[in-house]
Amino acid sequence: MTQSLTITRPDDWHLHLRDGDMLRAVLPETARHFGRAIIMPNLVPPVVTGEQAGAYRDRILSVLPGDMTFEPLMTLYLTEDTDPEDVAAAHASGLVKAVKLYPAGATTNSASGVRDFDKVRPVLEKMAEIGLPLCTHGEVTDPDIDIFDREAVFIDRVLDPIRQATPGLRVVMEHITTRNAADYVRSQDKDLGATITTHHLIINRNHILVGGIKPHYYCLPVAKREEHRIALRAAATSGDHRFFLGTDSAPHTDANKLQACGCAGCFTATNTMALLAHVFEEDGALDQLEGFASKNGPAFYGLPENPGQITLVKQDAPFAFPEQIDTPDGPVTVFDPGFPVHWTVA
């Protein structure tokens, strides 16, 4: 028996595409299903000016296959030297849709991030004035804070003080991983949203560590206890418009994932929509999938919904997704949920 679900074409509100040969190899995996994506700016060197964001956008579009339609939504990497006027001009041109805050040292390619938050206050004030969202990687990097507590501490020490000091600043808490974050979003009545990844709805920290280390499940923020995964699923499937999809799909070659100090990131672009259908059906919330994947994000960013649709189908036999994506730099392993998946995009 075949079951089907047709929804508005979804968007990905947190995506890593990299650059060069890797960009060319992984872009079709997103463009196949998603109409748009917020493109993360943590290249080497990072995308810090409007001019650099425009050049990166051109490189993305130059390798988009001719039979695909996809709009990259560009972001700027916030540094302590970011020029508020450059940010405002990039936003006014329609090019830049958000600015990304990385605490220095928090994740991949974050060395140029912020250490002294007082130094970026003029930028944040300008963003509040013009309505440009701030996307936050929500972890402190203090060595005395346990890695599993970094998100909760960030909310108390960094995020809430920033929001209190900058009225009107619109903020997206990216790739939230804890009940604390979900509860904080619900406690606020405006100017705050949160993305949730596919993999954080599926794995907890046991999946990474029990029975041997699983490098392809290692990501930042790292997956937390089962109680937090359950809280994320409740948020994603609730119909609450403040929560929307941001895959944080992050391609790393197997060589870089499997070394002694492996890279953080899960590559989920290929099978995200099928996995989400599985999760939402399992939680009795298939009717909420369209809101989470296709409607809540555009509403937060003040953009129209995509004009097209996609259809998900479920069959009795599980679908076989590719285990890897071949790239000139080496293979990239596709996220394996650890269970058979009967949904796919038609």
Legacy VTK file of the C-alpha trace (Angstrom):
# vtk DataFile Version 3.0
C-alpha trace
ASCII
DATASET POLYDATA
POINTS 346 float
0.000 0.000 0.000
1.313 3.437 -0.945
0.612 6.500 1.203
1.373 10.018 -0.016
1.621 13.512 1.413
1.913 16.665 -0.711
3.290 19.812 0.936
4.531 23.251 -0.091
8.125 22.993 -1.295
10.265 23.257 1.859
13.195 25.485 2.763
16.324 24.804 4.788
16.990 27.636 7.227
20.508 26.484 8.163
22.778 24.934 5.536
26.501 24.478 4.895
27.501 24.245 1.238
31.258 24.873 1.530
32.946 26.071 -1.665
34.745 24.890 -4.776
34.517 21.212 -5.696
32.631 20.345 -2.504
29.992 22.993 -3.248
29.500 21.630 -6.746
29.088 18.081 -5.433
26.653 18.717 -2.569
24.472 21.546 -3.883
22.184 19.230 -5.932
21.416 17.214 -2.788
19.686 20.291 -1.333
18.322 21.849 -4.525
16.554 18.607 -5.420
13.971 19.140 -2.663
14.410 22.617 -1.175
13.469 25.910 -2.767
15.757 28.087 -0.657
18.303 27.835 2.125
20.018 30.137 4.575
23.675 29.679 3.641
26.155 29.624 6.497
29.149 31.974 6.046
31.878 30.045 7.888
34.139 29.500 4.920
37.903 29.913 5.126
38.224 32.883 5.050
34.710 33.693 6.324
32.099 35.729 4.445
32.208 38.994 6.393
31.195 41.740 3.919
28.369 42.324 1.503
30.797 42.125 -1.404
32.017 38.711 -0.273
28.446 37.482 0.207
27.580 38.544 -3.347
30.606 36.740 -4.749
29.734 33.583 -2.794
26.157 33.707 -4.026
27.430 33.960 -7.602
29.653 30.914 -7.084
26.705 28.920 -5.747
24.454 29.819 -8.660
27.225 29.152 -11.183
27.307 25.448 -10.238
23.548 24.939 -9.854
22.454 22.294 -12.372
20.440 23.807 -15.203
17.367 21.675 -14.497
17.112 22.799 -10.846
15.700 25.928 -9.232
17.155 27.091 -5.931
17.686 30.437 -4.185
20.619 30.835 -1.783
19.773 33.228 1.044
23.039 34.808 2.098
24.368 35.615 5.547
27.316 37.528 6.946
29.757 36.216 9.536
29.753 38.531 12.553
33.196 39.617 13.753
34.332 42.249 16.197
35.339 44.359 13.169
32.044 44.096 11.270
30.927 47.445 9.852
27.282 48.228 10.729
26.865 50.295 7.583
28.116 47.494 5.338
25.611 45.164 6.999
22.806 47.666 6.453
23.742 48.176 2.800
23.906 44.434 2.133
20.487 44.024 3.708
18.992 46.975 1.824
20.171 45.502 -1.470
18.159 42.353 -0.777
21.273 40.191 -0.768
21.754 39.403 2.911
18.935 37.898 4.984
20.712 37.418 8.325
23.976 37.769 10.242
25.516 34.749 11.948
27.013 34.902 15.429
29.679 32.316 16.193
31.286 32.506 19.624
34.994 32.177 18.833
36.040 28.531 18.865
32.539 27.096 19.191
32.453 24.984 16.021
33.939 24.409 12.561
35.707 27.484 11.154
34.677 29.710 14.052
38.092 31.082 14.984
37.123 34.513 13.630
34.018 34.660 15.803
33.128 36.924 18.702
34.964 36.953 22.022
33.924 40.365 23.383
30.199 40.844 22.824
30.369 44.535 23.742
32.390 45.109 20.556
29.516 43.959 18.331
26.838 46.002 20.078
26.751 48.711 17.338
26.106 46.035 14.721
23.337 44.454 16.779
21.711 47.830 17.338
21.788 48.534 13.614
20.270 45.116 12.911
17.444 45.777 15.360
16.827 49.113 13.648
16.553 47.598 10.154
14.877 44.308 11.128
17.749 42.021 10.087
17.766 38.724 12.028
20.706 37.492 14.072
21.344 33.746 13.807
23.167 32.418 16.864
25.343 29.381 17.378
24.216 29.018 20.960
27.164 27.680 22.912
29.634 29.248 25.287
33.226 28.164 24.850
34.537 28.578 28.394
36.769 25.581 29.131
35.230 25.187 32.588
31.748 24.568 31.136
30.886 20.965 30.282
30.195 20.514 26.566
26.722 19.170 27.341
25.867 22.348 29.285
27.168 24.933 26.812
23.791 25.684 25.216
21.940 26.230 28.493
24.714 28.473 29.809
24.749 30.456 26.546
21.070 31.305 26.981
21.668 32.704 30.464
25.048 34.384 29.962
24.898 35.610 26.377
21.579 35.348 24.567
19.171 36.730 27.114
21.451 39.685 28.008
21.865 40.514 24.285
18.111 40.466 23.747
17.435 42.523 26.880
20.020 45.112 25.812
18.819 45.274 22.197
15.019 45.626 22.064
13.577 44.714 18.688
16.487 42.487 17.657
15.086 39.462 15.853
16.971 36.296 16.781
17.050 32.724 15.529
18.443 30.197 17.966
20.116 27.821 15.554
20.110 24.017 15.800
18.759 23.907 19.353
19.527 20.705 21.250
17.997 21.060 24.706
14.717 21.316 26.547
16.133 24.538 28.007
16.275 26.129 24.556
12.813 24.958 23.530
11.354 26.261 26.781
13.134 29.604 26.362
11.651 30.059 22.881
8.156 29.310 24.182
8.610 31.803 27.023
9.155 34.712 24.605
6.263 36.388 22.829
8.063 37.998 19.876
11.264 38.402 17.876
12.551 34.883 18.602
12.534 31.661 16.609
14.552 28.462 16.565
15.727 25.945 14.013
15.826 22.236 14.750
17.922 19.785 12.764
16.890 16.447 11.377
19.581 14.528 13.211
18.812 16.015 16.625
15.271 14.676 16.286
16.697 11.186 15.775
19.864 10.695 17.839
20.859 11.287 21.438
24.330 11.101 22.934
24.073 7.338 23.422
23.941 6.912 19.657
27.351 8.577 19.422
29.072 6.665 22.220
27.410 3.367 23.120
28.941 0.290 21.499
31.844 2.262 20.057
32.308 5.841 18.886
30.212 6.759 15.821
32.072 9.654 14.132
29.295 10.297 11.619
26.933 11.126 14.496
29.335 13.644 16.010
28.099 17.210 15.515
28.167 20.564 17.259
26.193 21.309 19.265
26.614 17.701 20.328
23.490 15.570 20.789
22.263 15.524 24.376
20.311 13.177 26.669
17.159 11.404 25.502
14.950 13.786 27.489
16.221 16.640 25.322
15.635 14.753 22.072
12.060 14.101 23.162
11.612 17.805 23.958
12.886 18.750 20.497
10.475 16.353 18.827
7.618 17.803 20.865
8.596 21.304 19.742
9.030 20.407 16.069
5.742 18.507 15.829
3.712 20.916 17.985
2.612 23.296 15.236
4.220 26.201 17.137
5.253 28.689 14.427
8.417 29.654 16.290
10.101 26.347 15.413
11.237 25.537 11.865
13.612 23.326 9.933
17.307 24.089 9.707
19.177 20.924 8.808
22.695 22.149 9.632
23.653 19.653 6.925
27.447 19.829 6.980
29.541 17.942 4.432
32.908 16.619 5.549
34.860 13.955 3.722
35.196 10.613 5.451
38.927 11.245 5.745
38.210 14.332 7.835
35.465 12.675 9.887
37.453 9.538 10.711
40.766 11.027 11.804
42.028 11.252 15.386
40.416 14.695 15.808
37.459 14.361 13.481
35.271 17.165 12.166
31.836 17.896 13.602
28.802 17.669 11.341
26.114 15.381 9.938
25.300 15.389 6.228
21.509 15.126 5.956
20.647 17.062 2.790
20.031 13.882 0.811
17.380 12.245 2.989
16.079 14.923 5.379
12.533 15.083 4.058
12.103 11.300 4.166
13.460 11.188 7.716
11.188 14.015 8.821
8.154 12.223 7.396
9.153 9.165 9.436
9.574 11.215 12.630
6.359 13.202 12.235
4.344 10.078 11.387
5.835 8.256 14.366
4.676 11.108 16.605
1.205 11.251 15.016
1.867 14.689 13.540
2.155 14.343 9.766
-0.290 17.216 9.457
2.305 19.483 11.135
5.207 18.631 8.795
4.303 21.290 6.232
4.300 24.029 8.848
7.672 22.999 10.250
9.408 22.497 6.898
7.625 24.913 4.568
5.671 27.656 6.333
7.108 28.729 9.698
10.522 29.739 8.356
9.231 32.038 5.596
6.850 33.622 8.094
9.702 34.437 10.495
11.925 35.840 7.756
9.093 37.803 6.142
9.330 35.931 2.855
6.606 34.344 0.714
6.175 30.605 0.771
7.606 28.695 -2.157
5.200 28.389 -5.110
5.891 24.709 -5.799
5.128 21.486 -3.973
6.788 18.168 -3.252
5.106 14.834 -2.666
6.338 12.321 -0.120
5.365 8.700 -0.607
5.461 5.766 1.780
5.693 2.157 0.681
5.815 -1.159 2.504
9.394 -1.838 1.493
12.083 0.507 2.856
13.864 2.816 0.441
17.614 2.560 -0.013
19.324 5.922 0.206
22.884 6.370 -1.020
25.429 5.679 1.668
27.823 8.292 0.326
28.066 11.245 -2.020
31.185 11.181 -4.171
33.095 14.443 -4.344
36.483 15.333 -5.871
37.758 15.770 -2.309
36.608 12.294 -1.263
33.368 10.566 -0.224
30.877 12.257 2.124
28.790 9.859 4.184
25.026 10.448 4.212
23.406 10.402 7.661
22.139 6.918 8.543
19.240 7.067 11.034
19.792 3.486 12.130
16.300 2.293 11.168
14.523 1.450 7.911
12.886 4.432 6.212
9.759 3.808 4.154
9.240 7.409 3.016
10.879 9.168 0.086
10.285 12.209 -2.087
8.535 11.197 -5.302
LINES 1 347
346 0 1 2 3 4 5 6 7 8 9 10 11 12 13 14 15 16 17 18 19 20 21 22 23 24 25 26 27 28 29 30 31 32 33 34 35 36 37 38 39 40 41 42 43 44 45 46 47 48 49 50 51 52 53 54 55 56 57 58 59 60 61 62 63 64 65 66 67 68 69 70 71 72 73 74 75 76 77 78 79 80 81 82 83 84 85 86 87 88 89 90 91 92 93 94 95 96 97 98 99 100 101 102 103 104 105 106 107 108 109 110 111 112 113 114 115 116 117 118 119 120 121 122 123 124 125 126 127 128 129 130 131 132 133 134 135 136 137 138 139 140 141 142 143 144 145 146 147 148 149 150 151 152 153 154 155 156 157 158 159 160 161 162 163 164 165 166 167 168 169 170 171 172 173 174 175 176 177 178 179 180 181 182 183 184 185 186 187 188 189 190 191 192 193 194 195 196 197 198 199 200 201 202 203 204 205 206 207 208 209 210 211 212 213 214 215 216 217 218 219 220 221 222 223 224 225 226 227 228 229 230 231 232 233 234 235 236 237 238 239 240 241 242 243 244 245 246 247 248 249 250 251 252 253 254 255 256 257 258 259 260 261 262 263 264 265 266 267 268 269 270 271 272 273 274 275 276 277 278 279 280 281 282 283 284 285 286 287 288 289 290 291 292 293 294 295 296 297 298 299 300 301 302 303 304 305 306 307 308 309 310 311 312 313 314 315 316 317 318 319 320 321 322 323 324 325 326 327 328 329 330 331 332 333 334 335 336 337 338 339 340 341 342 343 344 345
